[in-house]
Amino acid sequence: MPALKCQTVINLMENYFPKSLAEEWDSIGLQVGDPGSVVTGVMVTLDINVQTAAEAVTKGANMIVSHHPLIFKPLKHIRRDLAHGSLLAELIKNDISVYCAHTNMDSAREGVNQELAELLELQDLEVLNPDKTERLFKIVVYIPRGYEDVVREAMARAGAGWIGNYSDCTFSVQGTGTFKAAEGCDPFIGQVGVLEKTDEFRMETVIREEHVHRVVKAMIKAHPYEEVAYDIFRLENTGQRMGLGRVGTLPQAVRLEDLLKSIKRNLNISNLRYGGSPDMTVRKIAVCGGSGASLMHKAAFAGADVFLTGDLKYHEAQDILALKMAFVDAGHFATEFPVVDRVAGLLRNGFDKAGYSVPVHVSENNNDPFGYF
């Protein structure tokens, strides 16, 4: 059974939640740990605190995958007499790696807002603020017969070949390669100074910009030739447009009051705040998990009847009503927490496909800091 490296978990996370989707001000990625360390267990959580760190130790999870960053602002000190410093010290002492995917997870096609929209059973989903596109490259490599699968698999594991939710996407065609090895070479096929002709496959695949270096490195390592012939092209076509929020329609129009009941049931909450007449008829819903007030105008322009988010302030609520939309404030925690199970499922599936027998836990200490009386 192969050992699972921290970098492999990072690669899998970034296949689903590309770093390029993160906002410029955000803090994401590996925040504690060593990319080369062996992972024996993973725990997925919304937040990292003393309780989740202790839980990871108890469960034997030496890597935590979190939505909210552990380190957001630059650190001035790590003091064990202060809460944040004590938490960092405990993580380091117990050799627990921490990886965070924040706004890139909000915008990604498998992320927070997609999960929230699907929980509400919204149809015909569109991105509410599609301000990000994936930059794509194509890599072409020439491989001798018998090694095409080895090279393809190495490149796929490094992140190549993703088109939407399809992985391992390549195209190959057979041809004849020619070369003559100069003095000092150690050719895999043929002899020094002799023109060789050999059956080769021309294989091409798509790569996201952030994966180019890693894929090339994996390709060269897996390729049998001493000198690998390959080309990289920047593509004019781009990947799927992504961004914050989603907007879609309910299967049928309902009263706002019935929608509120459905939201409470699907998000497993007992309280929420709302604005609008309970008797009004609604069908088109815009959502943005966490704190999404800045997208209210996008929601109104999209023709939404209701805007669902969290952390609304008094005057923001008034502004949404002035835009002739109802609003639902279900809280920051409740609108983001559902993604935790989704991420755990993606990791389990990825580990299974790659042959890693490593447990993935969902933290039992994901709790809304707010109580309601």
C-alpha positions as CSV (number, residue, x, y, z in Angstrom):
1,M,0.0,0.0,0.0
2,P,1.6,3.3,-1.0
3,A,2.3,6.0,1.6
4,L,0.1,9.1,1.3
5,K,2.1,12.3,1.2
6,C,0.8,15.7,2.4
7,Q,1.6,17.1,-1.1
8,T,-0.7,14.5,-2.6
9,V,-3.6,15.6,-0.5
10,I,-2.8,19.2,-1.5
11,N,-2.8,18.3,-5.1
12,L,-6.2,16.6,-4.8
13,M,-7.6,19.6,-3.0
14,E,-6.3,22.0,-5.6
15,N,-7.8,19.9,-8.4
16,Y,-11.2,20.7,-6.9
17,F,-10.4,24.1,-5.4
18,P,-7.8,25.8,-7.6
19,K,-5.7,28.4,-5.8
20,S,-6.3,30.8,-8.7
21,L,-9.9,31.1,-7.6
22,A,-8.9,32.7,-4.2
23,E,-9.4,36.4,-3.7
24,E,-6.2,38.4,-3.6
25,W,-6.5,39.3,0.0
26,D,-7.0,35.7,1.2
27,S,-4.7,33.4,3.0
28,I,-4.8,29.8,1.8
29,G,-2.7,26.7,1.2
30,L,-0.5,24.7,3.6
31,Q,-0.1,26.8,6.7
32,V,1.5,24.3,9.0
33,G,3.5,21.2,8.2
34,D,5.8,19.7,5.6
35,P,4.5,18.8,2.0
36,G,6.7,15.7,2.1
37,S,5.4,14.3,5.4
38,V,3.4,11.0,5.4
39,V,-0.3,11.4,6.1
40,T,-1.9,8.7,8.3
41,G,-5.3,10.3,8.7
42,V,-7.2,13.5,7.6
43,M,-9.8,15.5,9.4
44,V,-12.0,18.0,7.6
45,T,-13.4,21.0,9.5
46,L,-14.9,24.4,9.0
47,D,-12.7,26.0,11.7
48,I,-9.6,25.1,13.6
49,N,-9.6,25.6,17.3
50,V,-8.2,23.9,20.4
51,Q,-11.0,21.3,20.4
52,T,-10.5,20.3,16.7
53,A,-6.7,20.0,17.3
54,A,-7.3,17.7,20.3
55,E,-9.8,15.7,18.3
56,A,-7.3,15.2,15.5
57,V,-4.8,13.8,18.0
58,T,-7.4,11.5,19.5
59,K,-8.4,10.2,16.0
60,G,-4.9,9.8,14.7
61,A,-5.4,12.5,12.0
62,N,-2.1,14.2,11.4
63,M,-3.5,16.5,8.7
64,I,-6.4,18.9,9.1
65,V,-8.2,20.3,6.1
66,S,-10.0,23.5,7.0
67,H,-12.2,26.0,5.2
68,H,-11.4,29.0,7.4
69,P,-7.7,29.9,7.5
70,L,-5.7,29.2,10.7
71,I,-3.3,32.0,9.8
72,F,-5.0,35.0,8.2
73,K,-3.0,38.0,9.2
74,P,0.8,38.1,9.5
75,L,2.0,36.8,12.8
76,K,4.0,39.0,15.1
77,H,4.6,36.3,17.7
78,I,3.7,32.7,18.7
79,R,3.1,32.9,22.4
80,R,1.9,29.9,24.3
81,D,0.2,32.1,26.9
82,L,-2.2,33.4,24.2
83,A,-4.9,31.3,22.5
84,H,-3.7,31.4,18.9
85,G,0.0,30.8,19.8
86,S,-1.0,27.9,22.1
87,L,-3.0,26.4,19.3
88,L,-0.2,26.7,16.8
89,A,2.3,25.2,19.3
90,E,0.1,22.2,19.9
91,L,-0.3,21.5,16.2
92,I,3.4,21.7,15.6
93,K,4.2,19.6,18.7
94,N,1.9,16.9,17.5
95,D,3.2,17.0,13.9
96,I,-0.3,18.0,12.5
97,S,-0.3,19.6,9.1
98,V,-2.9,22.3,8.4
99,Y,-4.2,23.0,4.9
100,C,-6.8,25.7,4.3
101,A,-9.0,26.4,1.2
102,H,-11.1,29.5,1.8
103,T,-12.4,31.8,-0.9
104,N,-11.2,29.4,-3.6
105,M,-13.6,26.8,-2.0
106,D,-16.3,29.5,-2.0
107,S,-16.0,30.0,-5.8
108,A,-15.2,26.5,-7.0
109,R,-17.6,24.3,-8.8
110,E,-17.6,21.8,-5.9
111,G,-17.5,24.4,-3.2
112,V,-19.5,26.1,-0.5
113,N,-22.0,27.9,-2.8
114,Q,-22.6,24.9,-5.0
115,E,-23.4,22.7,-2.0
116,L,-25.7,25.4,-0.5
117,A,-27.6,25.8,-3.8
118,E,-28.0,22.0,-4.2
119,L,-29.3,21.6,-0.7
120,L,-32.1,24.0,-1.6
121,E,-32.7,21.9,-4.7
122,L,-32.2,24.9,-7.0
123,Q,-32.3,24.2,-10.7
124,D,-30.6,25.8,-13.7
125,L,-27.8,27.0,-11.5
126,E,-25.5,29.9,-12.6
127,V,-22.6,31.6,-10.9
128,L,-23.8,34.8,-9.3
129,N,-20.6,36.7,-9.7
130,P,-18.6,35.0,-12.5
131,D,-15.4,37.0,-12.2
132,K,-12.8,34.2,-12.5
133,T,-11.8,31.9,-15.3
134,E,-9.2,29.2,-15.3
135,R,-6.2,29.8,-17.6
136,L,-5.5,26.6,-19.5
137,F,-2.5,25.2,-21.3
138,K,-2.0,22.2,-23.5
139,I,1.0,19.9,-23.2
140,V,2.1,17.6,-26.0
141,V,4.6,14.8,-25.4
142,Y,6.1,12.0,-27.5
143,I,6.3,8.6,-25.8
144,P,7.7,5.3,-27.0
145,R,5.3,2.4,-27.4
146,G,4.7,0.6,-24.2
147,Y,5.2,3.6,-21.9
148,E,2.2,5.7,-22.9
149,D,0.1,4.5,-19.9
150,V,2.9,5.1,-17.4
151,V,3.5,8.6,-18.5
152,R,-0.2,9.4,-18.8
153,E,-1.0,8.2,-15.3
154,A,2.0,10.2,-13.8
155,M,0.7,13.4,-15.5
156,A,-2.8,12.8,-14.4
157,R,-1.8,12.2,-10.8
158,A,0.0,15.6,-11.0
159,G,-3.1,17.4,-12.0
160,A,-3.3,17.2,-15.9
161,G,-6.3,16.1,-17.9
162,W,-9.1,17.7,-16.0
163,I,-12.0,19.0,-18.1
164,G,-14.8,20.1,-15.8
165,N,-15.5,17.2,-13.5
166,Y,-13.8,14.6,-15.8
167,S,-10.3,13.5,-15.0
168,D,-7.6,11.6,-17.1
169,C,-8.7,13.4,-20.3
170,T,-6.0,12.8,-23.0
171,F,-5.8,12.2,-26.8
172,S,-3.1,10.0,-28.4
173,V,-2.2,9.2,-32.0
174,Q,0.6,6.9,-33.2
175,G,3.5,7.9,-35.4
176,T,7.2,7.5,-36.1
177,G,9.9,9.4,-34.1
178,T,13.4,9.9,-35.4
179,F,16.6,10.9,-33.5
180,K,20.4,10.4,-33.5
181,A,22.2,10.3,-30.2
182,A,25.5,12.2,-30.0
183,E,28.7,11.2,-28.3
184,G,28.2,11.1,-24.5
185,C,24.5,10.2,-24.6
186,D,23.0,7.1,-23.1
187,P,20.0,6.5,-25.4
188,F,17.1,4.4,-24.1
189,I,16.5,3.1,-27.7
190,G,19.2,2.7,-30.4
191,Q,22.9,3.4,-30.5
192,V,25.1,6.5,-30.4
193,G,25.6,8.0,-33.9
194,V,22.9,6.0,-35.6
195,L,19.7,7.5,-36.9
196,E,16.9,5.7,-35.2
197,K,13.2,5.3,-36.2
198,T,10.8,4.1,-33.5
199,D,7.1,3.8,-32.9
200,E,5.9,6.7,-30.6
201,F,2.6,8.1,-29.4
202,R,1.9,11.8,-29.5
203,M,-0.2,12.4,-26.4
204,E,-1.8,15.7,-25.6
205,T,-3.7,16.9,-22.5
206,V,-5.0,20.0,-20.8
207,I,-3.4,21.6,-17.8
208,R,-4.5,24.4,-15.5
209,E,-1.9,27.1,-15.2
210,E,-1.1,26.3,-11.5
211,H,-0.3,22.7,-12.4
212,V,2.1,23.2,-15.3
213,H,5.3,23.0,-13.4
214,R,4.2,20.0,-11.4
215,V,2.9,18.1,-14.4
216,V,6.1,18.6,-16.4
217,K,8.2,17.4,-13.5
218,A,6.1,14.3,-13.2
219,M,6.1,13.6,-16.9
220,I,9.9,13.9,-17.2
221,K,10.3,11.6,-14.2
222,A,8.1,8.9,-15.6
223,H,9.3,9.1,-19.2
224,P,12.0,6.6,-20.2
225,Y,13.9,8.9,-22.6
226,E,17.1,10.7,-21.5
227,E,15.8,13.9,-23.3
228,V,12.0,14.3,-23.5
229,A,10.4,16.0,-26.4
230,Y,7.4,18.0,-25.4
231,D,5.6,21.3,-26.2
232,I,3.4,23.6,-24.1
233,F,0.8,25.9,-25.6
234,R,-1.3,28.6,-23.9
235,L,-4.9,28.1,-25.0
236,E,-7.2,30.9,-26.0
237,N,-10.2,29.0,-24.7
238,T,-10.5,29.1,-20.9
239,G,-11.9,26.9,-18.3
240,Q,-15.3,27.2,-16.8
241,R,-16.2,30.6,-15.4
242,M,-16.4,30.5,-11.6
243,G,-17.0,33.0,-8.8
244,L,-18.9,33.7,-5.6
245,G,-22.5,32.8,-5.1
246,R,-25.1,30.9,-7.2
247,V,-28.5,31.7,-8.5
248,G,-31.2,29.3,-9.6
249,T,-34.9,28.4,-9.5
250,L,-37.0,26.2,-7.2
251,P,-38.8,23.4,-9.0
252,Q,-42.0,25.4,-8.4
253,A,-43.0,28.7,-6.9
254,V,-43.6,28.7,-3.1
255,R,-44.6,31.1,-0.4
256,L,-41.6,32.8,1.4
257,E,-42.8,31.2,4.6
258,D,-42.5,27.7,3.1
259,L,-39.1,28.5,1.8
260,L,-38.0,29.6,5.3
261,K,-39.2,26.3,6.7
262,S,-37.3,24.4,4.0
263,I,-34.1,26.3,4.7
264,K,-34.3,25.6,8.4
265,R,-34.8,21.9,7.7
266,N,-32.1,21.6,5.1
267,L,-29.5,23.6,7.1
268,N,-30.5,21.9,10.4
269,I,-31.1,25.2,12.2
270,S,-33.9,26.3,14.5
271,N,-33.6,30.1,13.9
272,L,-33.0,32.5,11.1
273,R,-33.6,36.1,10.2
274,Y,-35.5,37.2,7.2
275,G,-37.1,40.2,5.5
276,G,-40.1,40.3,3.2
277,S,-43.7,39.2,3.4
278,P,-44.2,35.6,4.5
279,D,-47.0,35.3,2.0
280,M,-45.1,36.6,-1.0
281,T,-44.5,34.1,-3.9
282,V,-40.9,33.3,-4.6
283,R,-39.1,31.0,-7.0
284,K,-35.7,32.5,-8.1
285,I,-33.2,32.3,-5.3
286,A,-29.7,33.7,-5.0
287,V,-27.3,32.3,-2.4
288,C,-23.9,33.2,-1.1
289,G,-22.6,31.3,1.9
290,G,-20.8,33.1,4.7
291,S,-20.9,36.9,4.4
292,G,-22.4,37.8,1.1
293,A,-24.0,41.2,1.5
294,S,-21.6,42.7,-1.2
295,L,-23.4,40.6,-3.8
296,M,-26.9,42.0,-3.2
297,H,-26.9,44.0,-6.3
298,K,-25.7,41.0,-8.4
299,A,-28.7,39.1,-6.9
300,A,-31.1,41.8,-7.8
301,F,-29.7,42.1,-11.4
302,A,-30.1,38.4,-11.8
303,G,-33.8,38.7,-11.0
304,A,-33.8,36.9,-7.7
305,D,-36.8,37.0,-5.5
306,V,-34.8,36.1,-2.4
307,F,-31.2,36.5,-1.4
308,L,-29.9,33.9,1.1
309,T,-26.6,34.6,2.9
310,G,-25.3,35.3,6.5
311,D,-23.9,38.1,8.6
312,L,-26.2,40.8,7.3
313,K,-26.1,44.2,9.0
314,Y,-29.1,46.4,9.7
315,H,-28.6,48.8,6.9
316,E,-27.7,46.0,4.5
317,A,-31.0,44.4,5.2
318,Q,-32.8,47.6,4.5
319,D,-30.9,48.0,1.2
320,I,-31.9,44.5,0.1
321,L,-35.6,45.2,0.7
322,A,-35.2,48.5,-1.2
323,L,-34.0,46.4,-4.2
324,K,-37.4,44.6,-4.0
325,M,-36.0,41.3,-2.8
326,A,-36.7,39.3,0.3
327,F,-33.7,38.2,2.3
328,V,-32.8,35.3,4.5
329,D,-29.9,35.5,7.0
330,A,-29.3,31.9,8.1
331,G,-25.9,32.7,9.6
332,H,-22.3,32.4,8.6
333,F,-21.8,29.0,10.1
334,A,-25.0,27.3,8.8
335,T,-24.5,28.5,5.2
336,E,-21.0,27.2,5.0
337,F,-20.9,24.1,7.2
338,P,-22.6,21.7,4.6
339,V,-19.5,21.8,2.5
340,V,-17.5,19.9,5.1
341,D,-19.2,16.6,4.3
342,R,-18.8,17.3,0.6
343,V,-15.0,17.9,1.0
344,A,-14.6,14.7,3.1
345,G,-16.4,12.8,0.4
346,L,-14.2,14.2,-2.4
347,L,-11.1,13.2,-0.4
348,R,-12.3,9.7,0.3
349,N,-13.1,9.1,-3.4
350,G,-9.7,10.5,-4.4
351,F,-7.9,8.3,-1.9
352,D,-9.8,5.2,-3.0
353,K,-9.1,5.8,-6.7
354,A,-5.4,6.2,-6.0
355,G,-5.2,3.2,-3.7
356,Y,-4.6,5.0,-0.4
357,S,-6.1,3.4,2.7
358,V,-6.2,6.5,4.8
359,P,-9.2,7.5,6.9
360,V,-11.0,10.8,6.4
361,H,-12.8,12.1,9.5
362,V,-15.3,14.9,9.8
363,S,-14.7,16.9,12.9
364,E,-17.3,16.6,15.6
365,N,-16.4,20.0,17.0
366,N,-17.8,22.1,14.1
367,N,-20.1,24.4,16.1
368,D,-21.8,27.8,15.5
369,P,-20.2,30.2,18.0
370,F,-23.6,31.9,18.4
371,G,-26.4,30.5,20.6
372,Y,-30.0,31.5,20.4
373,F,-32.3,32.0,23.5
